[in-house]
Each structure stands twice: as C-alpha cells, then as structure tokens.
Amino acid sequence: MSKKTLVSAITAALVVGAASTTFAAANPFSDVPADSWAYDAVTTLAADGVIDGFPDGTYKGQQTMTRYEMAQIVARAMAKTDLEKADKALVDKLAAEFAEELDNLGVRVADLEKKSDNVKWGGELRYRYYDANHDAGEDTTYNRVMFRLAPKAYIGNSGWTANARINYSLDMGSDSNAIIDPSDNDASVDLAYVEGPLFGATVQAGKLPVFTATGLVFDDKIAGVQATFGSDVFKTTLAGGRFTNNPEDAYAVDGKAHISNSDVTTDFYGIQFDYTPNEKLALNAGYNALTGLDDAREAWAKDVIHQSAGYDYATYGDDTDAQIWYVGGKYAFNNSIALNGEYAQNTSADKYDDAWIATLNYKGADVADAGSWGMYAGYADLGKNSVPAPTYDEIAGGQKGFIAGVSYVPAENILATVKYFTGEDSAEAGDNDANKFFANVDFFF
C-alpha cells in the first residue's frame, strides 16, 4: 500500500471537518510541499502523532510501506479519544484488517486500544423458534426475540476487565404450551464477572460462563471462580461455584408451570485438560462434580404436576453427588471436513449413567465472512444424569437419535441456523418417538 493510499484511508477517519482548521505548524516533511494535494492531511496527522517520517526529514509518500508500518499508524489512530462515531468505525475496520500485526506489536498497542475507549460494547439481536414433539408427553414450542448487550470495561492498566451480559427477552408466541420464562418481557443480567491475570493464570470471578466437554456436559453459568493456565498446546482449567439450572427449561401444561429441573441448585466443581498439538487434532479430558442434588430433584419430582403426570423420581446419582468423567476430541481431515466426538459417564448415577455424541462437520460459518456456510450430521445419546447442562439446541438430556444442521452467513455479522433432531425420549419416558425443529437468526454487533 502506498502512502498516498494510506492518506486517503486514514484521512477519511481522522481529518473530517479539518477544513476550518488553521495549520500553524511548520511543514513537517521537505518532500510534501504546501501545494500538495496531501499537505493538509499529512500535516494534521503528523501533528497528532499518527504518522511520522524518515530521519532525513522526508515523508516518501510514493514508497511502499509494510503491513507493520501500517499497523503502527492504525495503533496511533486508535489512541485518539476525540473521534466522531463514523470516524471511529473506520479506524475499527482498519484495526480488524491489521489485527494480526497489531497483536504482534504487543502490550503497547493493547494499551493504546484501551485508552481509545475504556468500555467496549458488543451484543446481538436474536430470533429463535423451535417446535419439539413427543409421542408421550406434552409438545413444546418456543417463539422468542432476545436483545443482548455485552459490555467490557478495562480496569486501568491492570490487565483486568469487568464483563457483563444483559438480556431482554420478548415472547412472540401465545400457545398454551409455549415456553414460560420467569424473566418474560423483562431485562435480566445473566453474566457479571471480572477477568484478568493472576499468578500466571487467567482468572474469572463472579457469575461467569463455564464450558466443558465441548458442550456435552456443561454449557451454562456458575457463581464462582474459574482459572485457566498453560499454553496453546496444553492448558488446564479449574472451576468451582454455585449452579442453578436454566429457567428456559420451564414450559406450560394446561396453563400451569412445568418446572422441568429449572429449580435445581447445586455446587459445581470441575477440571479440564486440553491438548492441541497441531491444527488438525484437539483432545480434551476432564471431571465435573455436582453435589447436594437429591433434595432439589426430589422437590421437582414431587410437585403436583409431576405427580399427576405419573413421573418417577430419578436422581442424578445414588446419593447427593454426580461424578461425571469425560473424554473427547476433534480431528480435521482437511480444511473442510472434521470428525468430532465426546463421551461422558456419571459414575455415581443409578440410571442413564453415560452420554456420547459423534458428528461429521463440513466447512463452517464465519460471521465475519459473508457467504460462508457449514453443515453437520451425527448421532447423540444423552443420558440425562451425565449431561446436567448440555449446549445443544436440537436435542436435550434424556434423548437419543440423529441430529443435523446447517448454518449460513448471508451478510457480515448475520448468522442463520437450522437444526433437526429425530429419535427417542429416554427409557424412563418409555423410549417413545420424539423430534425437534430448531431455527435461529442472529444479528451481531
């Protein structure tokens, strides 16, 4: 990229409204005369410390620059705190283009970015619909719009950040069997935690997300602490805290709230090891423990709706604990095809004591790449007592069968997903047929 091209890009972001400015500074570069088309822009950027020249006092605007030189200029632009919204958007695009070079420049650039905006805002607008059918038991539907904000605030130059996630959920359905969310049509904060370096580890504390066994065992929130340490090749993650099941598991039967485990509160402990020796192979193994389960599960089993429906009380384990061990991994045959598998076993459970999933994935959707897409197909057997909070949208704990899905990015930061499950509910429910159609559209910002 020539410096003439550079000036065109950077000037659009930083020299808006400069026509009314009087340039009192002397000509900073001997080879950029006052009558040059680029004089005003180059002088302004030099005065602001965004660009500099060569030791001999020249600018050499026709000389090709390296990506690292460009990254340094972008870093300086990011440090400006008085940018208009549109100008900052363009600087952010340049930062995305030169992200790798900026990262390689290290802490100095990270500090500049933090100074440019102490609070970063992200989020999404999501529409989700699904229809779950059971030969035995009530069918359920979900038809909801959710608006989510995710602020991140930098805490000085400590390397620590404060993070939150705020959801507003709006029910779009009126079916008597539609999902009932306790926060229906209201805002809720489901994440609030700090994150930063401590004794060589990355530590999170507060109400934070935990993800184990690539989502087979646990993808939810705990109120506690999580620490990750190690390298990109081998890392260890420790977590502990209090867990309460997701209230989205609740739905209505004959207009009455059906709790479906959403009142289970328990202590959670976990350790996971991740080994990624190369781009093709990724392995994981770990252990999750949930303690103090029986009282909560018994209350669930004995509620009036479950009694009238004839539900039998089944615990996560023989006593009050669940002891879940798991192992799994991924192997990429090439850039397009990968095989994923995970297995978990609850050694304390008296029923449905193991779970597993295997999928074949083709390509993948990248929200930053318009037109990208991916698909998968596989089989899952999710023994309920081994999967307290699985990540899957199309299949639930206590079900087994075939799963498939496809995702597509019609435009940058828009992701459309369709998934389908066909199989059976658990033996506890009589091995009856079940299926589910799931559709989701995300708009990220």
Salt bridges, closest charged atoms under 4 A:
ASP48 OD2 - LYS80 NZ 3.23
ASP52 OD2 - ARG76 NH2 3.31
ASP56 OD2 - LYS60 NZ 3.91
ASP82 OD1 - LYS80 NZ 3.75
ASP92 OD2 - LYS88 NZ 2.95
GLU97 OE2 - ARG67 NH1 3.37
GLU101 OE2 - ARG67 NE 2.85
ASP111 OD1 - LYS114 NZ 3.33
GLU124 OE2 - ARG148 NH1 3.30
ASP184 OD1 - ARG144 NH1 2.85
ASP190 OD2 - ARG165 NH2 2.72
ASP190 OD2 - LYS221 NZ 3.80
ASP220 OD1 - LYS221 NZ 3.65
ASP267 OD1 - ARG242 NH1 2.81
GLU298 OE2 - LYS302 NZ 2.38
ASP303 OD2 - HIS306 ND1 2.37
ASP312 OD2 - LYS351 NZ 3.53
ASP393 OD2 - LYS419 NZ 2.97
GLU424 OE1 - LYS400 NZ 3.94
ASP425 OD2 - HIS134 ND1 2.85
